[in-house]
Amino acid sequence: MRRSSLAAVASLLLSAGLLAFAPSALANIVIGQSVAGVKLGASEAQVTAVLGAPERKESAGAAYPGVVNLYYPTSVGLHFTMTNGRVSGALIFSKKQKTSKGIGMGSSRAQLKRAYPQAKCAEGPYGPQSLYCAVLARSHGRKSFTSFLFGTAKGDVTEIELGYGVGLAQELKEQSKK
């Protein structure tokens, strides 16, 4: 009886410690590198080790061979794109996720520009009333980005994307110059 009580208490303390650690592990966007402790280039096993099993996993279809999407519940607010078994991008919808400079869902354009004056911005997917702003970086020797979508002219960040390349904001900006 004494051993089982000690084991139960130890188990409870361990669980409490892990639960106390989980929120801090989830509140982390590293520009052009990672989100919630999951790095660009991570394997599916590494993603699962950090965040647990996804809510669902889907192939992107025949048009995108080797691409699989991992969807986490709304409470986690993350969606990862895997290309050939490695994280190639992430969409972030959680207010828990912020950069080291405090930028996340709900941040204003002014806050983003103060924190990241080097951000490149272009018209977003909803026409002139929306805006994409991308902060460029490098990850594993490749160009990478973190982009912030402002869905309306005076709105705040409604979506954050992390991935390889220069990001949609930079692509749109370059297309508009042609």
N, C-alpha and C positions, 0 to 999 in steps of 0.2 A: 504494500500500500504506500509506503513512504517513497519508494523509487518511482512509482507511477505519478505521485503528486509532484515530485521534483521534475520529472520528465515533462509533465503537463505545464508547470510553471516555466521551465526553460523553453518549451515550444511556444508558449504565449509571448514570452519576452522576445524571442527571436522573430516571431511574426510581427510584433509591434515595432521592432527595430527595422524590419524590412519595409513595413508600411510607412514608417516615418521617413525612410530614405527615398521611397518611390516618388513623391512629389518633386523633390529637388532634382531627381534624375530626369523628370519629364519637363522641367522648366529650363530648356537650354537650346538655343539656336546659335550655332557657330557659323558665321557668314561663310558661305561657299564650302563648308566642310561637313557639318552634321546637324542633327536635330534629335533631342531626347536621348543623346548618347549613341545614336546610330549614325555611322559615318557613310558618306558616299563611298561606294565600292565594297561595302559590307556584304557578306553572304546572307542568305535567308536564315541559316542557323544562328548567325550573329544577331540578326534582328530579333529573332524569337528569344534568344538568350537575354536580351535587354528588355523587350516589351511583352514577352509571352506570345502565345499563338494569336494570329490575326482573327478577326471576326469572320472574314471570308477571304478567299484567294481565287483570282480569276485570270485566265489567259486573256491577253489583249486581242486575240483572234488571229486568223490566218494571215491577215495583212501585216501583222507585226510578229514574225516568228521570234521566239526566245524572250518575249516580253510578257511578264506576269505582274499583276497588281495585287498588293497586300492591303486590305482595308481593316483598320482598327476601329473600335467603337467610337461613337461621338464623344464619349467621356475622355478618350485619349486624343481624338481630333487629328489623326495622322493617316496618310495614305502613301504607301511606298510603291514606286515602279522599279521592278527588277528586270534587268536586261542581261540575258545569258547568266542568270543566277546571282547577279550583283546589283546592289542598290545604285540606280542611275538617276533617281529623282525622288522628291517627296513633296507632298502638298500638306500644308499645315493649316488647321482650322481652329485650333485650341487657343483660348486666351491664356493658358498656362505657359505657353511657349513664348519666350522673349529672347532677344539678343543680349549680349553683355551690356549694351547701351540702353536697354529697356524697351526696344522696339518690338512690337508684336501686334496681334489682332487688336483693332480699336485705336492704334496710334494714328496721329494726324500726319498730314504731309509735312507740316512745319517741323514736327518732332523728328520725322525721318530725315529731312534735309539737314537739321542741326546735328543729328547723330552721325549721318553718313553724307557729307557734302559731295562726295564723289559719285553718288548714285546717279545713274543714267535713266532718264524717264522718257516715255513715249505714250501716245494715245493707247488706251486699253481696248479690250474686246467689245465694250459697249458704246463705242464712238467717243466723241470729244468730251463727254461728261465723265469718262473713266480714264484711269491712268495706271500704267505699270511703271514701277521704278525698280531697277536692278542694281545691286552692289556686286561688282565682279571680284573674283578671287582665283586661286589655284588650289586644286586638290589632287594629290597623287600625280603631280606633273601635268595635269590637264586644266584647261580653263573651266571655271565653275562660277556659279552665281547664286544669289539669294534675291528673289524678286518679291515685291510687295504690290498687291493689287488694291487700288482705290476704286471702288465700284461706282462712285458718283463724284461730281465736281467738288463738292464740299465735304465729302464723306471721309471716313477713316479706313484703315487697312481691313479688307474683308477676306483676304487669302494671302498666304505666303507660300512661295515655291522655292525649292532648293534643287539644284541639279548641275549636270555637266553642260558645258557650252557657255554661251554669253547671255542666255535668257531671252525670253520673249520681248522684253522692253528694248533691249539693244537691237534685236533683229528687226523690230518694228521701226525703230529710229533709223537704222541703216536703209530699210526699204523706202522710207519716206524721202530719203535724199536722192533716190534714183529717179 
